[in-house]
Amino acid sequence: MVKPIQFPPSARRARGESAVEKLRREILLGRYQPGARLPPERELALKLGTNRNTLREAMRTLESEKLVRSRQGDGTLVLDWRAEGEINLLPHFLAEETPIDERFEALYTLFRLRDALIDQALTFAAGHTEDADVAALRGALAQLGAVESGTLAAVDADIEFYRRLVVSARATVLTWIFNTFARIFGLLGERYPELWKVDRAYVDALDEVVRAVIKGDEERARSLMHDLLTRRSGVVLSQLAPQPVQQLGRLSLSRGIPAVTRDRDPERDRDRERDRKREGERGRRTASTATKRRKR
């Protein structure tokens, strides 16, 4: 079952954080529905046990998170945060008693997006790593191999390895996106450190990926990483699933196709292989273009 993720409180609490937490929770749990107006400022401050200045600070935070919109003379409107919210809402969404299926789907989607980002980073990095990149990757891999499995140290070391891999792609936007993911995975790891299994087989598999990247074997690096991430995501999701994996339907642990119910289809397999090769060719062209631009 997907348990609410109780993140530890920040050591530096903003002045309006208590009011923010209470209001955010009310909105995410549906106690204030999209389109509804929040109570008047004086009434809401009294309900939350805070003063009006602190409440205004809280409202500014919630506006930045696309949870509410305040207009002079029109009150504060609750927004459709599912349609207008941004990724920074995810840790809060996972931390509350939001619907179990939605929390599981959010994690599933997060894994899929992470896989796509790492795949793109490998496309850029393969064959273009410099000595500093190799040293950083080797150092991160050594650190990962030295930590105890299922601990916060394992979570941090694992995230750091993937960070170094993305940084080696020299694509700033990819790095920024990864850093957002890293924060979310770090918070997830604080709640479920036991899911971060780090053993020799895992470290060796990552070492093979690094070797392929250094050699410029993009296809092998991407294939190895795809298989590795799919297996690890499957293990994690199967333990957090709100129902038996066989009943998850479209939320399969393998690229959206339920392995437990899928029949072999040779023609479909050939089509998928052809699509995979085309994708690889597009990736190589993209990487080549990016390299030329960097040289300019």
MARNU-419895 format. One record per residue (C-alpha): x, y, z; residue in one letter; residue number from 1. Coordinates in Angstrom, 2 decimals, decimal comma. Example, Ala and Ser with C-alpha at 12.3 -4.5 7.8 and 13.67 -1.06 7.14 Angstrom:
# MARNU-419895
px / py / pz / rest / nr
12,30 / -4,50 / 7,80 / A / 1 .
13,67 / -1,06 / 7,14 / S / 2 .
***
This chain:
# MARNU-419895
px / py / pz / rest / nr
0,00 / 0,00 / 0,00 / M / 1 .
1,29 / 3,50 / -0,83 / V / 2 .
1,71 / 5,14 / 2,54 / K / 3 .
1,70 / 8,95 / 2,92 / P / 4 .
5,29 / 10,16 / 2,83 / I / 5 .
5,98 / 12,11 / 6,00 / Q / 6 .
8,87 / 14,40 / 5,18 / F / 7 .
10,87 / 15,80 / 8,10 / P / 8 .
10,26 / 19,49 / 8,80 / P / 9 .
12,73 / 22,03 / 7,52 / S / 10 .
15,27 / 23,34 / 10,00 / A / 11 .
14,44 / 26,82 / 8,76 / R / 12 .
10,71 / 27,35 / 8,96 / R / 13 .
9,37 / 30,28 / 7,03 / A / 14 .
7,14 / 32,55 / 9,05 / R / 15 .
3,98 / 31,51 / 7,23 / G / 16 .
4,79 / 27,83 / 6,83 / E / 17 .
2,30 / 26,51 / 9,36 / S / 18 .
-0,57 / 28,29 / 7,64 / A / 19 .
0,76 / 27,17 / 4,26 / V / 20 .
0,84 / 23,53 / 5,33 / E / 21 .
-2,68 / 23,64 / 6,69 / K / 22 .
-4,19 / 25,36 / 3,66 / L / 23 .
-2,24 / 23,28 / 1,16 / R / 24 .
-3,44 / 20,12 / 2,86 / R / 25 .
-7,06 / 21,30 / 2,79 / E / 26 .
-6,79 / 22,01 / -0,94 / I / 27 .
-4,95 / 18,83 / -1,93 / L / 28 .
-7,41 / 16,70 / 0,04 / L / 29 .
-10,33 / 18,33 / -1,73 / G / 30 .
-11,81 / 20,11 / 1,26 / R / 31 .
-11,65 / 23,24 / -0,86 / Y / 32 .
-12,66 / 22,25 / -4,37 / Q / 33 .
-11,36 / 23,92 / -7,56 / P / 34 .
-13,49 / 26,95 / -8,28 / G / 35 .
-14,41 / 27,50 / -4,64 / A / 36 .
-13,57 / 30,69 / -2,80 / R / 37 .
-11,67 / 30,59 / 0,45 / L / 38 .
-13,31 / 32,20 / 3,49 / P / 39 .
-12,67 / 35,92 / 4,04 / P / 40 .
-9,22 / 36,78 / 5,36 / E / 41 .
-10,30 / 37,56 / 8,93 / R / 42 .
-12,35 / 34,36 / 9,21 / E / 43 .
-9,62 / 32,20 / 7,66 / L / 44 .
-6,90 / 33,65 / 9,91 / A / 45 .
-9,04 / 32,88 / 12,96 / L / 46 .
-9,69 / 29,32 / 11,74 / K / 47 .
-5,97 / 28,69 / 11,17 / L / 48 .
-4,95 / 30,29 / 14,46 / G / 49 .
-2,69 / 32,85 / 12,81 / T / 50 .
-2,60 / 36,57 / 12,12 / N / 51 .
-3,54 / 38,26 / 8,87 / R / 52 .
0,01 / 39,20 / 7,90 / N / 53 .
1,15 / 35,59 / 8,21 / T / 54 .
-1,91 / 34,46 / 6,27 / L / 55 .
-1,05 / 36,86 / 3,44 / R / 56 .
2,45 / 35,38 / 3,26 / E / 57 .
0,92 / 31,92 / 3,09 / A / 58 .
-1,38 / 33,01 / 0,28 / M / 59 .
1,55 / 34,32 / -1,73 / R / 60 .
3,24 / 30,92 / -1,39 / T / 61 .
0,09 / 29,09 / -2,47 / L / 62 .
-0,29 / 31,43 / -5,44 / E / 63 .
3,27 / 30,63 / -6,52 / S / 64 .
2,35 / 26,93 / -6,35 / E / 65 .
-0,71 / 27,54 / -8,57 / K / 66 .
-3,09 / 26,37 / -5,86 / L / 67 .
-5,00 / 29,64 / -5,48 / V / 68 .
-5,44 / 32,99 / -7,19 / R / 69 .
-6,20 / 36,17 / -5,26 / S / 70 .
-7,90 / 39,15 / -6,83 / R / 71 .
-8,67 / 42,47 / -5,20 / Q / 72 .
-12,36 / 42,66 / -4,48 / G / 73 .
-13,00 / 39,09 / -5,68 / D / 74 .
-11,50 / 37,05 / -2,86 / G / 75 .
-9,22 / 34,03 / -3,22 / T / 76 .
-10,19 / 31,37 / -5,73 / L / 77 .
-9,01 / 27,74 / -5,48 / V / 78 .
-7,47 / 26,66 / -8,78 / L / 79 .
-7,65 / 23,33 / -10,54 / D / 80 .
-4,18 / 22,31 / -9,34 / W / 81 .
-4,25 / 19,06 / -11,33 / R / 82 .
-4,42 / 21,12 / -14,52 / A / 83 .
-2,44 / 24,21 / -13,49 / E / 84 .
0,02 / 22,95 / -10,89 / G / 85 .
3,73 / 22,29 / -11,39 / E / 86 .
6,18 / 19,56 / -10,43 / I / 87 .
7,05 / 21,25 / -7,14 / N / 88 .
3,64 / 20,11 / -5,84 / L / 89 .
4,59 / 16,44 / -6,10 / L / 90 .
6,33 / 16,04 / -2,71 / P / 91 .
3,36 / 17,67 / -0,98 / H / 92 .
0,92 / 15,54 / -2,98 / F / 93 .
2,72 / 12,35 / -1,95 / L / 94 .
2,89 / 13,44 / 1,68 / A / 95 .
-0,85 / 13,75 / 2,15 / E / 96 .
-3,73 / 11,27 / 2,34 / E / 97 .
-4,50 / 11,86 / -1,31 / T / 98 .
-6,11 / 8,96 / -3,22 / P / 99 .
-3,84 / 5,90 / -3,17 / I / 100 .
-4,22 / 5,19 / -6,88 / D / 101 .
-3,30 / 8,77 / -7,74 / E / 102 .
-0,20 / 8,67 / -5,56 / R / 103 .
0,89 / 5,41 / -7,14 / F / 104 .
0,32 / 6,77 / -10,64 / E / 105 .
2,32 / 9,87 / -9,74 / A / 106 .
5,27 / 7,68 / -8,71 / L / 107 .
4,92 / 5,57 / -11,83 / Y / 108 .
4,92 / 8,67 / -14,03 / T / 109 .
7,91 / 10,06 / -12,16 / L / 110 .
9,89 / 6,89 / -12,90 / F / 111 .
8,94 / 7,04 / -16,58 / R / 112 .
10,03 / 10,68 / -16,88 / L / 113 .
13,28 / 9,93 / -15,05 / R / 114 .
13,99 / 7,07 / -17,47 / D / 115 .
13,42 / 9,33 / -20,47 / A / 116 .
15,70 / 12,01 / -19,03 / L / 117 .
18,52 / 9,55 / -18,31 / I / 118 .
18,13 / 8,07 / -21,80 / D / 119 .
18,48 / 11,52 / -23,36 / Q / 120 .
21,51 / 12,28 / -21,19 / A / 121 .
23,20 / 9,08 / -22,41 / L / 122 .
22,52 / 10,12 / -26,00 / T / 123 .
24,41 / 13,37 / -25,43 / F / 124 .
27,15 / 11,95 / -23,23 / A / 125 .
28,19 / 8,82 / -25,16 / A / 126 .
31,57 / 9,41 / -26,74 / G / 127 .
31,82 / 13,00 / -25,53 / H / 128 .
32,91 / 12,62 / -21,92 / T / 129 .
36,08 / 14,40 / -20,79 / E / 130 .
38,60 / 13,27 / -18,22 / D / 131 .
36,87 / 15,26 / -15,48 / A / 132 .
33,55 / 13,59 / -16,32 / D / 133 .
35,08 / 10,13 / -16,19 / V / 134 .
36,76 / 10,87 / -12,86 / A / 135 .
33,50 / 12,18 / -11,40 / A / 136 .
31,56 / 9,14 / -12,61 / L / 137 .
34,16 / 6,73 / -11,27 / R / 138 .
34,23 / 8,53 / -7,94 / G / 139 .
30,43 / 8,48 / -7,64 / A / 140 .
30,38 / 4,80 / -8,57 / L / 141 .
33,02 / 3,99 / -5,95 / A / 142 .
31,01 / 5,85 / -3,32 / Q / 143 .
27,89 / 3,95 / -4,32 / L / 144 .
29,72 / 0,66 / -3,99 / G / 145 .
30,85 / 1,55 / -0,47 / A / 146 .
27,48 / 2,40 / 1,10 / V / 147 .
25,17 / 0,09 / 2,98 / E / 148 .
22,09 / -0,96 / 1,01 / S / 149 .
18,74 / 0,41 / 2,12 / G / 150 .
20,10 / 3,46 / 3,95 / T / 151 .
19,93 / 7,21 / 3,44 / L / 152 .
23,58 / 7,05 / 2,42 / A / 153 .
22,57 / 4,65 / -0,38 / A / 154 .
19,83 / 7,06 / -1,50 / V / 155 .
22,25 / 10,00 / -1,61 / D / 156 .
25,01 / 8,06 / -3,37 / A / 157 .
22,60 / 6,68 / -5,96 / D / 158 .
21,21 / 10,12 / -6,77 / I / 159 .
24,72 / 11,55 / -6,98 / E / 160 .
25,80 / 8,94 / -9,51 / F / 161 .
22,92 / 9,79 / -11,82 / Y / 162 .
23,56 / 13,48 / -11,30 / R / 163 .
27,15 / 13,05 / -12,49 / R / 164 .
25,89 / 11,07 / -15,47 / L / 165 .
23,48 / 13,83 / -16,47 / V / 166 .
26,06 / 16,57 / -15,90 / V / 167 .
28,44 / 14,72 / -18,24 / S / 168 .
25,89 / 15,27 / -21,03 / A / 169 .
26,64 / 19,01 / -20,83 / R / 170 .
23,00 / 19,92 / -21,40 / A / 171 .
22,08 / 22,55 / -18,85 / T / 172 .
18,32 / 22,13 / -19,14 / V / 173 .
18,61 / 18,37 / -18,60 / L / 174 .
20,64 / 19,05 / -15,47 / T / 175 .
18,06 / 21,51 / -14,16 / W / 176 .
15,25 / 19,03 / -14,74 / I / 177 .
17,26 / 16,26 / -13,11 / F / 178 .
17,90 / 18,43 / -10,05 / N / 179 .
14,15 / 18,79 / -9,63 / T / 180 .
13,75 / 15,03 / -9,88 / F / 181 .
16,66 / 14,51 / -7,49 / A / 182 .
14,94 / 16,55 / -4,79 / R / 183 .
11,76 / 14,50 / -5,15 / I / 184 .
13,63 / 11,18 / -5,15 / F / 185 .
15,62 / 12,35 / -2,14 / G / 186 .
12,42 / 13,03 / -0,22 / L / 187 .
11,04 / 9,69 / -1,33 / L / 188 .
14,25 / 8,02 / -0,14 / G / 189 .
13,89 / 9,60 / 3,30 / E / 190 .
10,56 / 7,81 / 3,68 / R / 191 .
11,47 / 4,54 / 1,97 / Y / 192 .
15,27 / 4,09 / 2,26 / P / 193 .
14,83 / 0,31 / 2,34 / E / 194 .
13,76 / 0,41 / -1,31 / L / 195 .
17,21 / 1,64 / -2,38 / W / 196 .
18,83 / -1,74 / -2,90 / K / 197 .
22,51 / -1,34 / -3,69 / V / 198 .
24,47 / -4,52 / -4,27 / D / 199 .
27,48 / -5,57 / -6,29 / R / 200 .
25,36 / -6,61 / -9,26 / A / 201 .
23,79 / -3,13 / -9,45 / Y / 202 .
27,12 / -1,32 / -9,18 / V / 203 .
28,66 / -3,62 / -11,80 / D / 204 .
25,74 / -2,94 / -14,14 / A / 205 .
26,26 / 0,81 / -13,78 / L / 206 .
29,96 / 0,30 / -14,39 / D / 207 .
29,09 / -1,37 / -17,71 / E / 208 .
26,99 / 1,66 / -18,62 / V / 209 .
29,86 / 4,00 / -17,82 / V / 210 .
32,26 / 1,93 / -19,92 / R / 211 .
29,86 / 2,07 / -22,86 / A / 212 .
29,51 / 5,84 / -22,49 / V / 213 .
33,28 / 6,33 / -22,44 / I / 214 .
33,68 / 4,13 / -25,53 / K / 215 .
30,96 / 6,04 / -27,35 / G / 216 .
28,71 / 3,00 / -27,64 / D / 217 .
25,46 / 4,91 / -27,26 / E / 218 .
23,17 / 2,05 / -28,20 / E / 219 .
24,69 / -0,31 / -25,63 / R / 220 .
24,72 / 2,34 / -22,91 / A / 221 .
21,05 / 3,15 / -23,48 / R / 222 .
20,01 / -0,49 / -23,71 / S / 223 .
21,83 / -1,46 / -20,52 / L / 224 .
20,38 / 1,49 / -18,63 / M / 225 .
16,87 / 0,89 / -19,92 / H / 226 .
16,91 / -2,70 / -18,71 / D / 227 .
18,41 / -1,73 / -15,38 / L / 228 .
15,97 / 1,08 / -14,61 / L / 229 .
12,98 / -0,96 / -15,73 / T / 230 .
13,89 / -3,77 / -13,35 / R / 231 .
14,55 / -1,46 / -10,41 / R / 232 .
11,41 / 0,61 / -10,96 / S / 233 .
9,40 / -2,59 / -11,18 / G / 234 .
10,69 / -3,79 / -7,82 / V / 235 .
9,93 / -0,46 / -6,13 / V / 236 .
6,48 / -0,02 / -7,65 / L / 237 .
5,45 / -3,58 / -6,91 / S / 238 .
6,14 / -2,93 / -3,22 / Q / 239 .
4,24 / 0,36 / -3,20 / L / 240 .
1,34 / -0,78 / -5,37 / A / 241 .
-2,11 / -0,27 / -3,80 / P / 242 .
-3,26 / -3,59 / -5,32 / Q / 243 .
-1,60 / -6,70 / -6,78 / P / 244 .
0,66 / -5,87 / -9,72 / V / 245 .
-1,35 / -8,19 / -11,97 / Q / 246 .
-4,38 / -5,91 / -11,51 / Q / 247 .
-2,70 / -2,61 / -12,36 / L / 248 .
-3,81 / -2,66 / -15,99 / G / 249 .
-2,37 / 0,28 / -17,91 / R / 250 .
0,06 / 1,07 / -15,09 / L / 251 .
2,38 / -1,75 / -16,07 / S / 252 .
5,91 / -1,87 / -14,73 / L / 253 .
7,33 / -2,34 / -18,21 / S / 254 .
6,70 / 0,58 / -20,53 / R / 255 .
2,95 / 0,46 / -20,13 / G / 256 .
2,44 / -3,15 / -21,34 / I / 257 .
1,39 / -5,67 / -18,68 / P / 258 .
3,99 / -8,40 / -18,90 / A / 259 .
1,82 / -10,76 / -16,88 / V / 260 .
-0,98 / -10,71 / -19,45 / T / 261 .
0,74 / -9,91 / -22,75 / R / 262 .
0,93 / -12,58 / -25,43 / D / 263 .
3,87 / -12,67 / -27,77 / R / 264 .
3,18 / -11,00 / -31,11 / D / 265 .
6,09 / -11,42 / -33,57 / P / 266 .
4,83 / -8,71 / -35,90 / E / 267 .
4,44 / -6,25 / -33,05 / R / 268 .
7,88 / -7,15 / -31,75 / D / 269 .
9,38 / -6,46 / -35,18 / R / 270 .
7,60 / -3,11 / -35,31 / D / 271 .
8,91 / -2,20 / -31,88 / R / 272 .
12,44 / -3,19 / -32,84 / E / 273 .
12,21 / -1,09 / -36,00 / R / 274 .
10,91 / 1,87 / -33,97 / D / 275 .
13,71 / 1,42 / -31,45 / R / 276 .
16,32 / 1,54 / -34,21 / K / 277 .
14,74 / 4,65 / -35,69 / R / 278 .
14,75 / 6,27 / -32,27 / E / 279 .
18,41 / 5,41 / -31,88 / G / 280 .
19,21 / 6,91 / -35,26 / E / 281 .
17,35 / 10,12 / -34,39 / R / 282 .
19,22 / 10,25 / -31,09 / G / 283 .
22,57 / 9,90 / -32,84 / R / 284 .
21,69 / 12,70 / -35,26 / R / 285 .
20,59 / 14,90 / -32,35 / T / 286 .
23,82 / 14,18 / -30,46 / A / 287 .
25,90 / 14,90 / -33,56 / S / 288 .
24,13 / 18,24 / -34,07 / T / 289 .
24,59 / 19,15 / -30,42 / A / 290 .
28,29 / 18,32 / -30,61 / T / 291 .
28,76 / 20,53 / -33,65 / K / 292 .
27,01 / 23,39 / -31,88 / R / 293 .
29,22 / 23,01 / -28,83 / R / 294 .
32,31 / 23,11 / -31,03 / K / 295 .
31,14 / 26,37 / -32,58 / R / 296 .
***
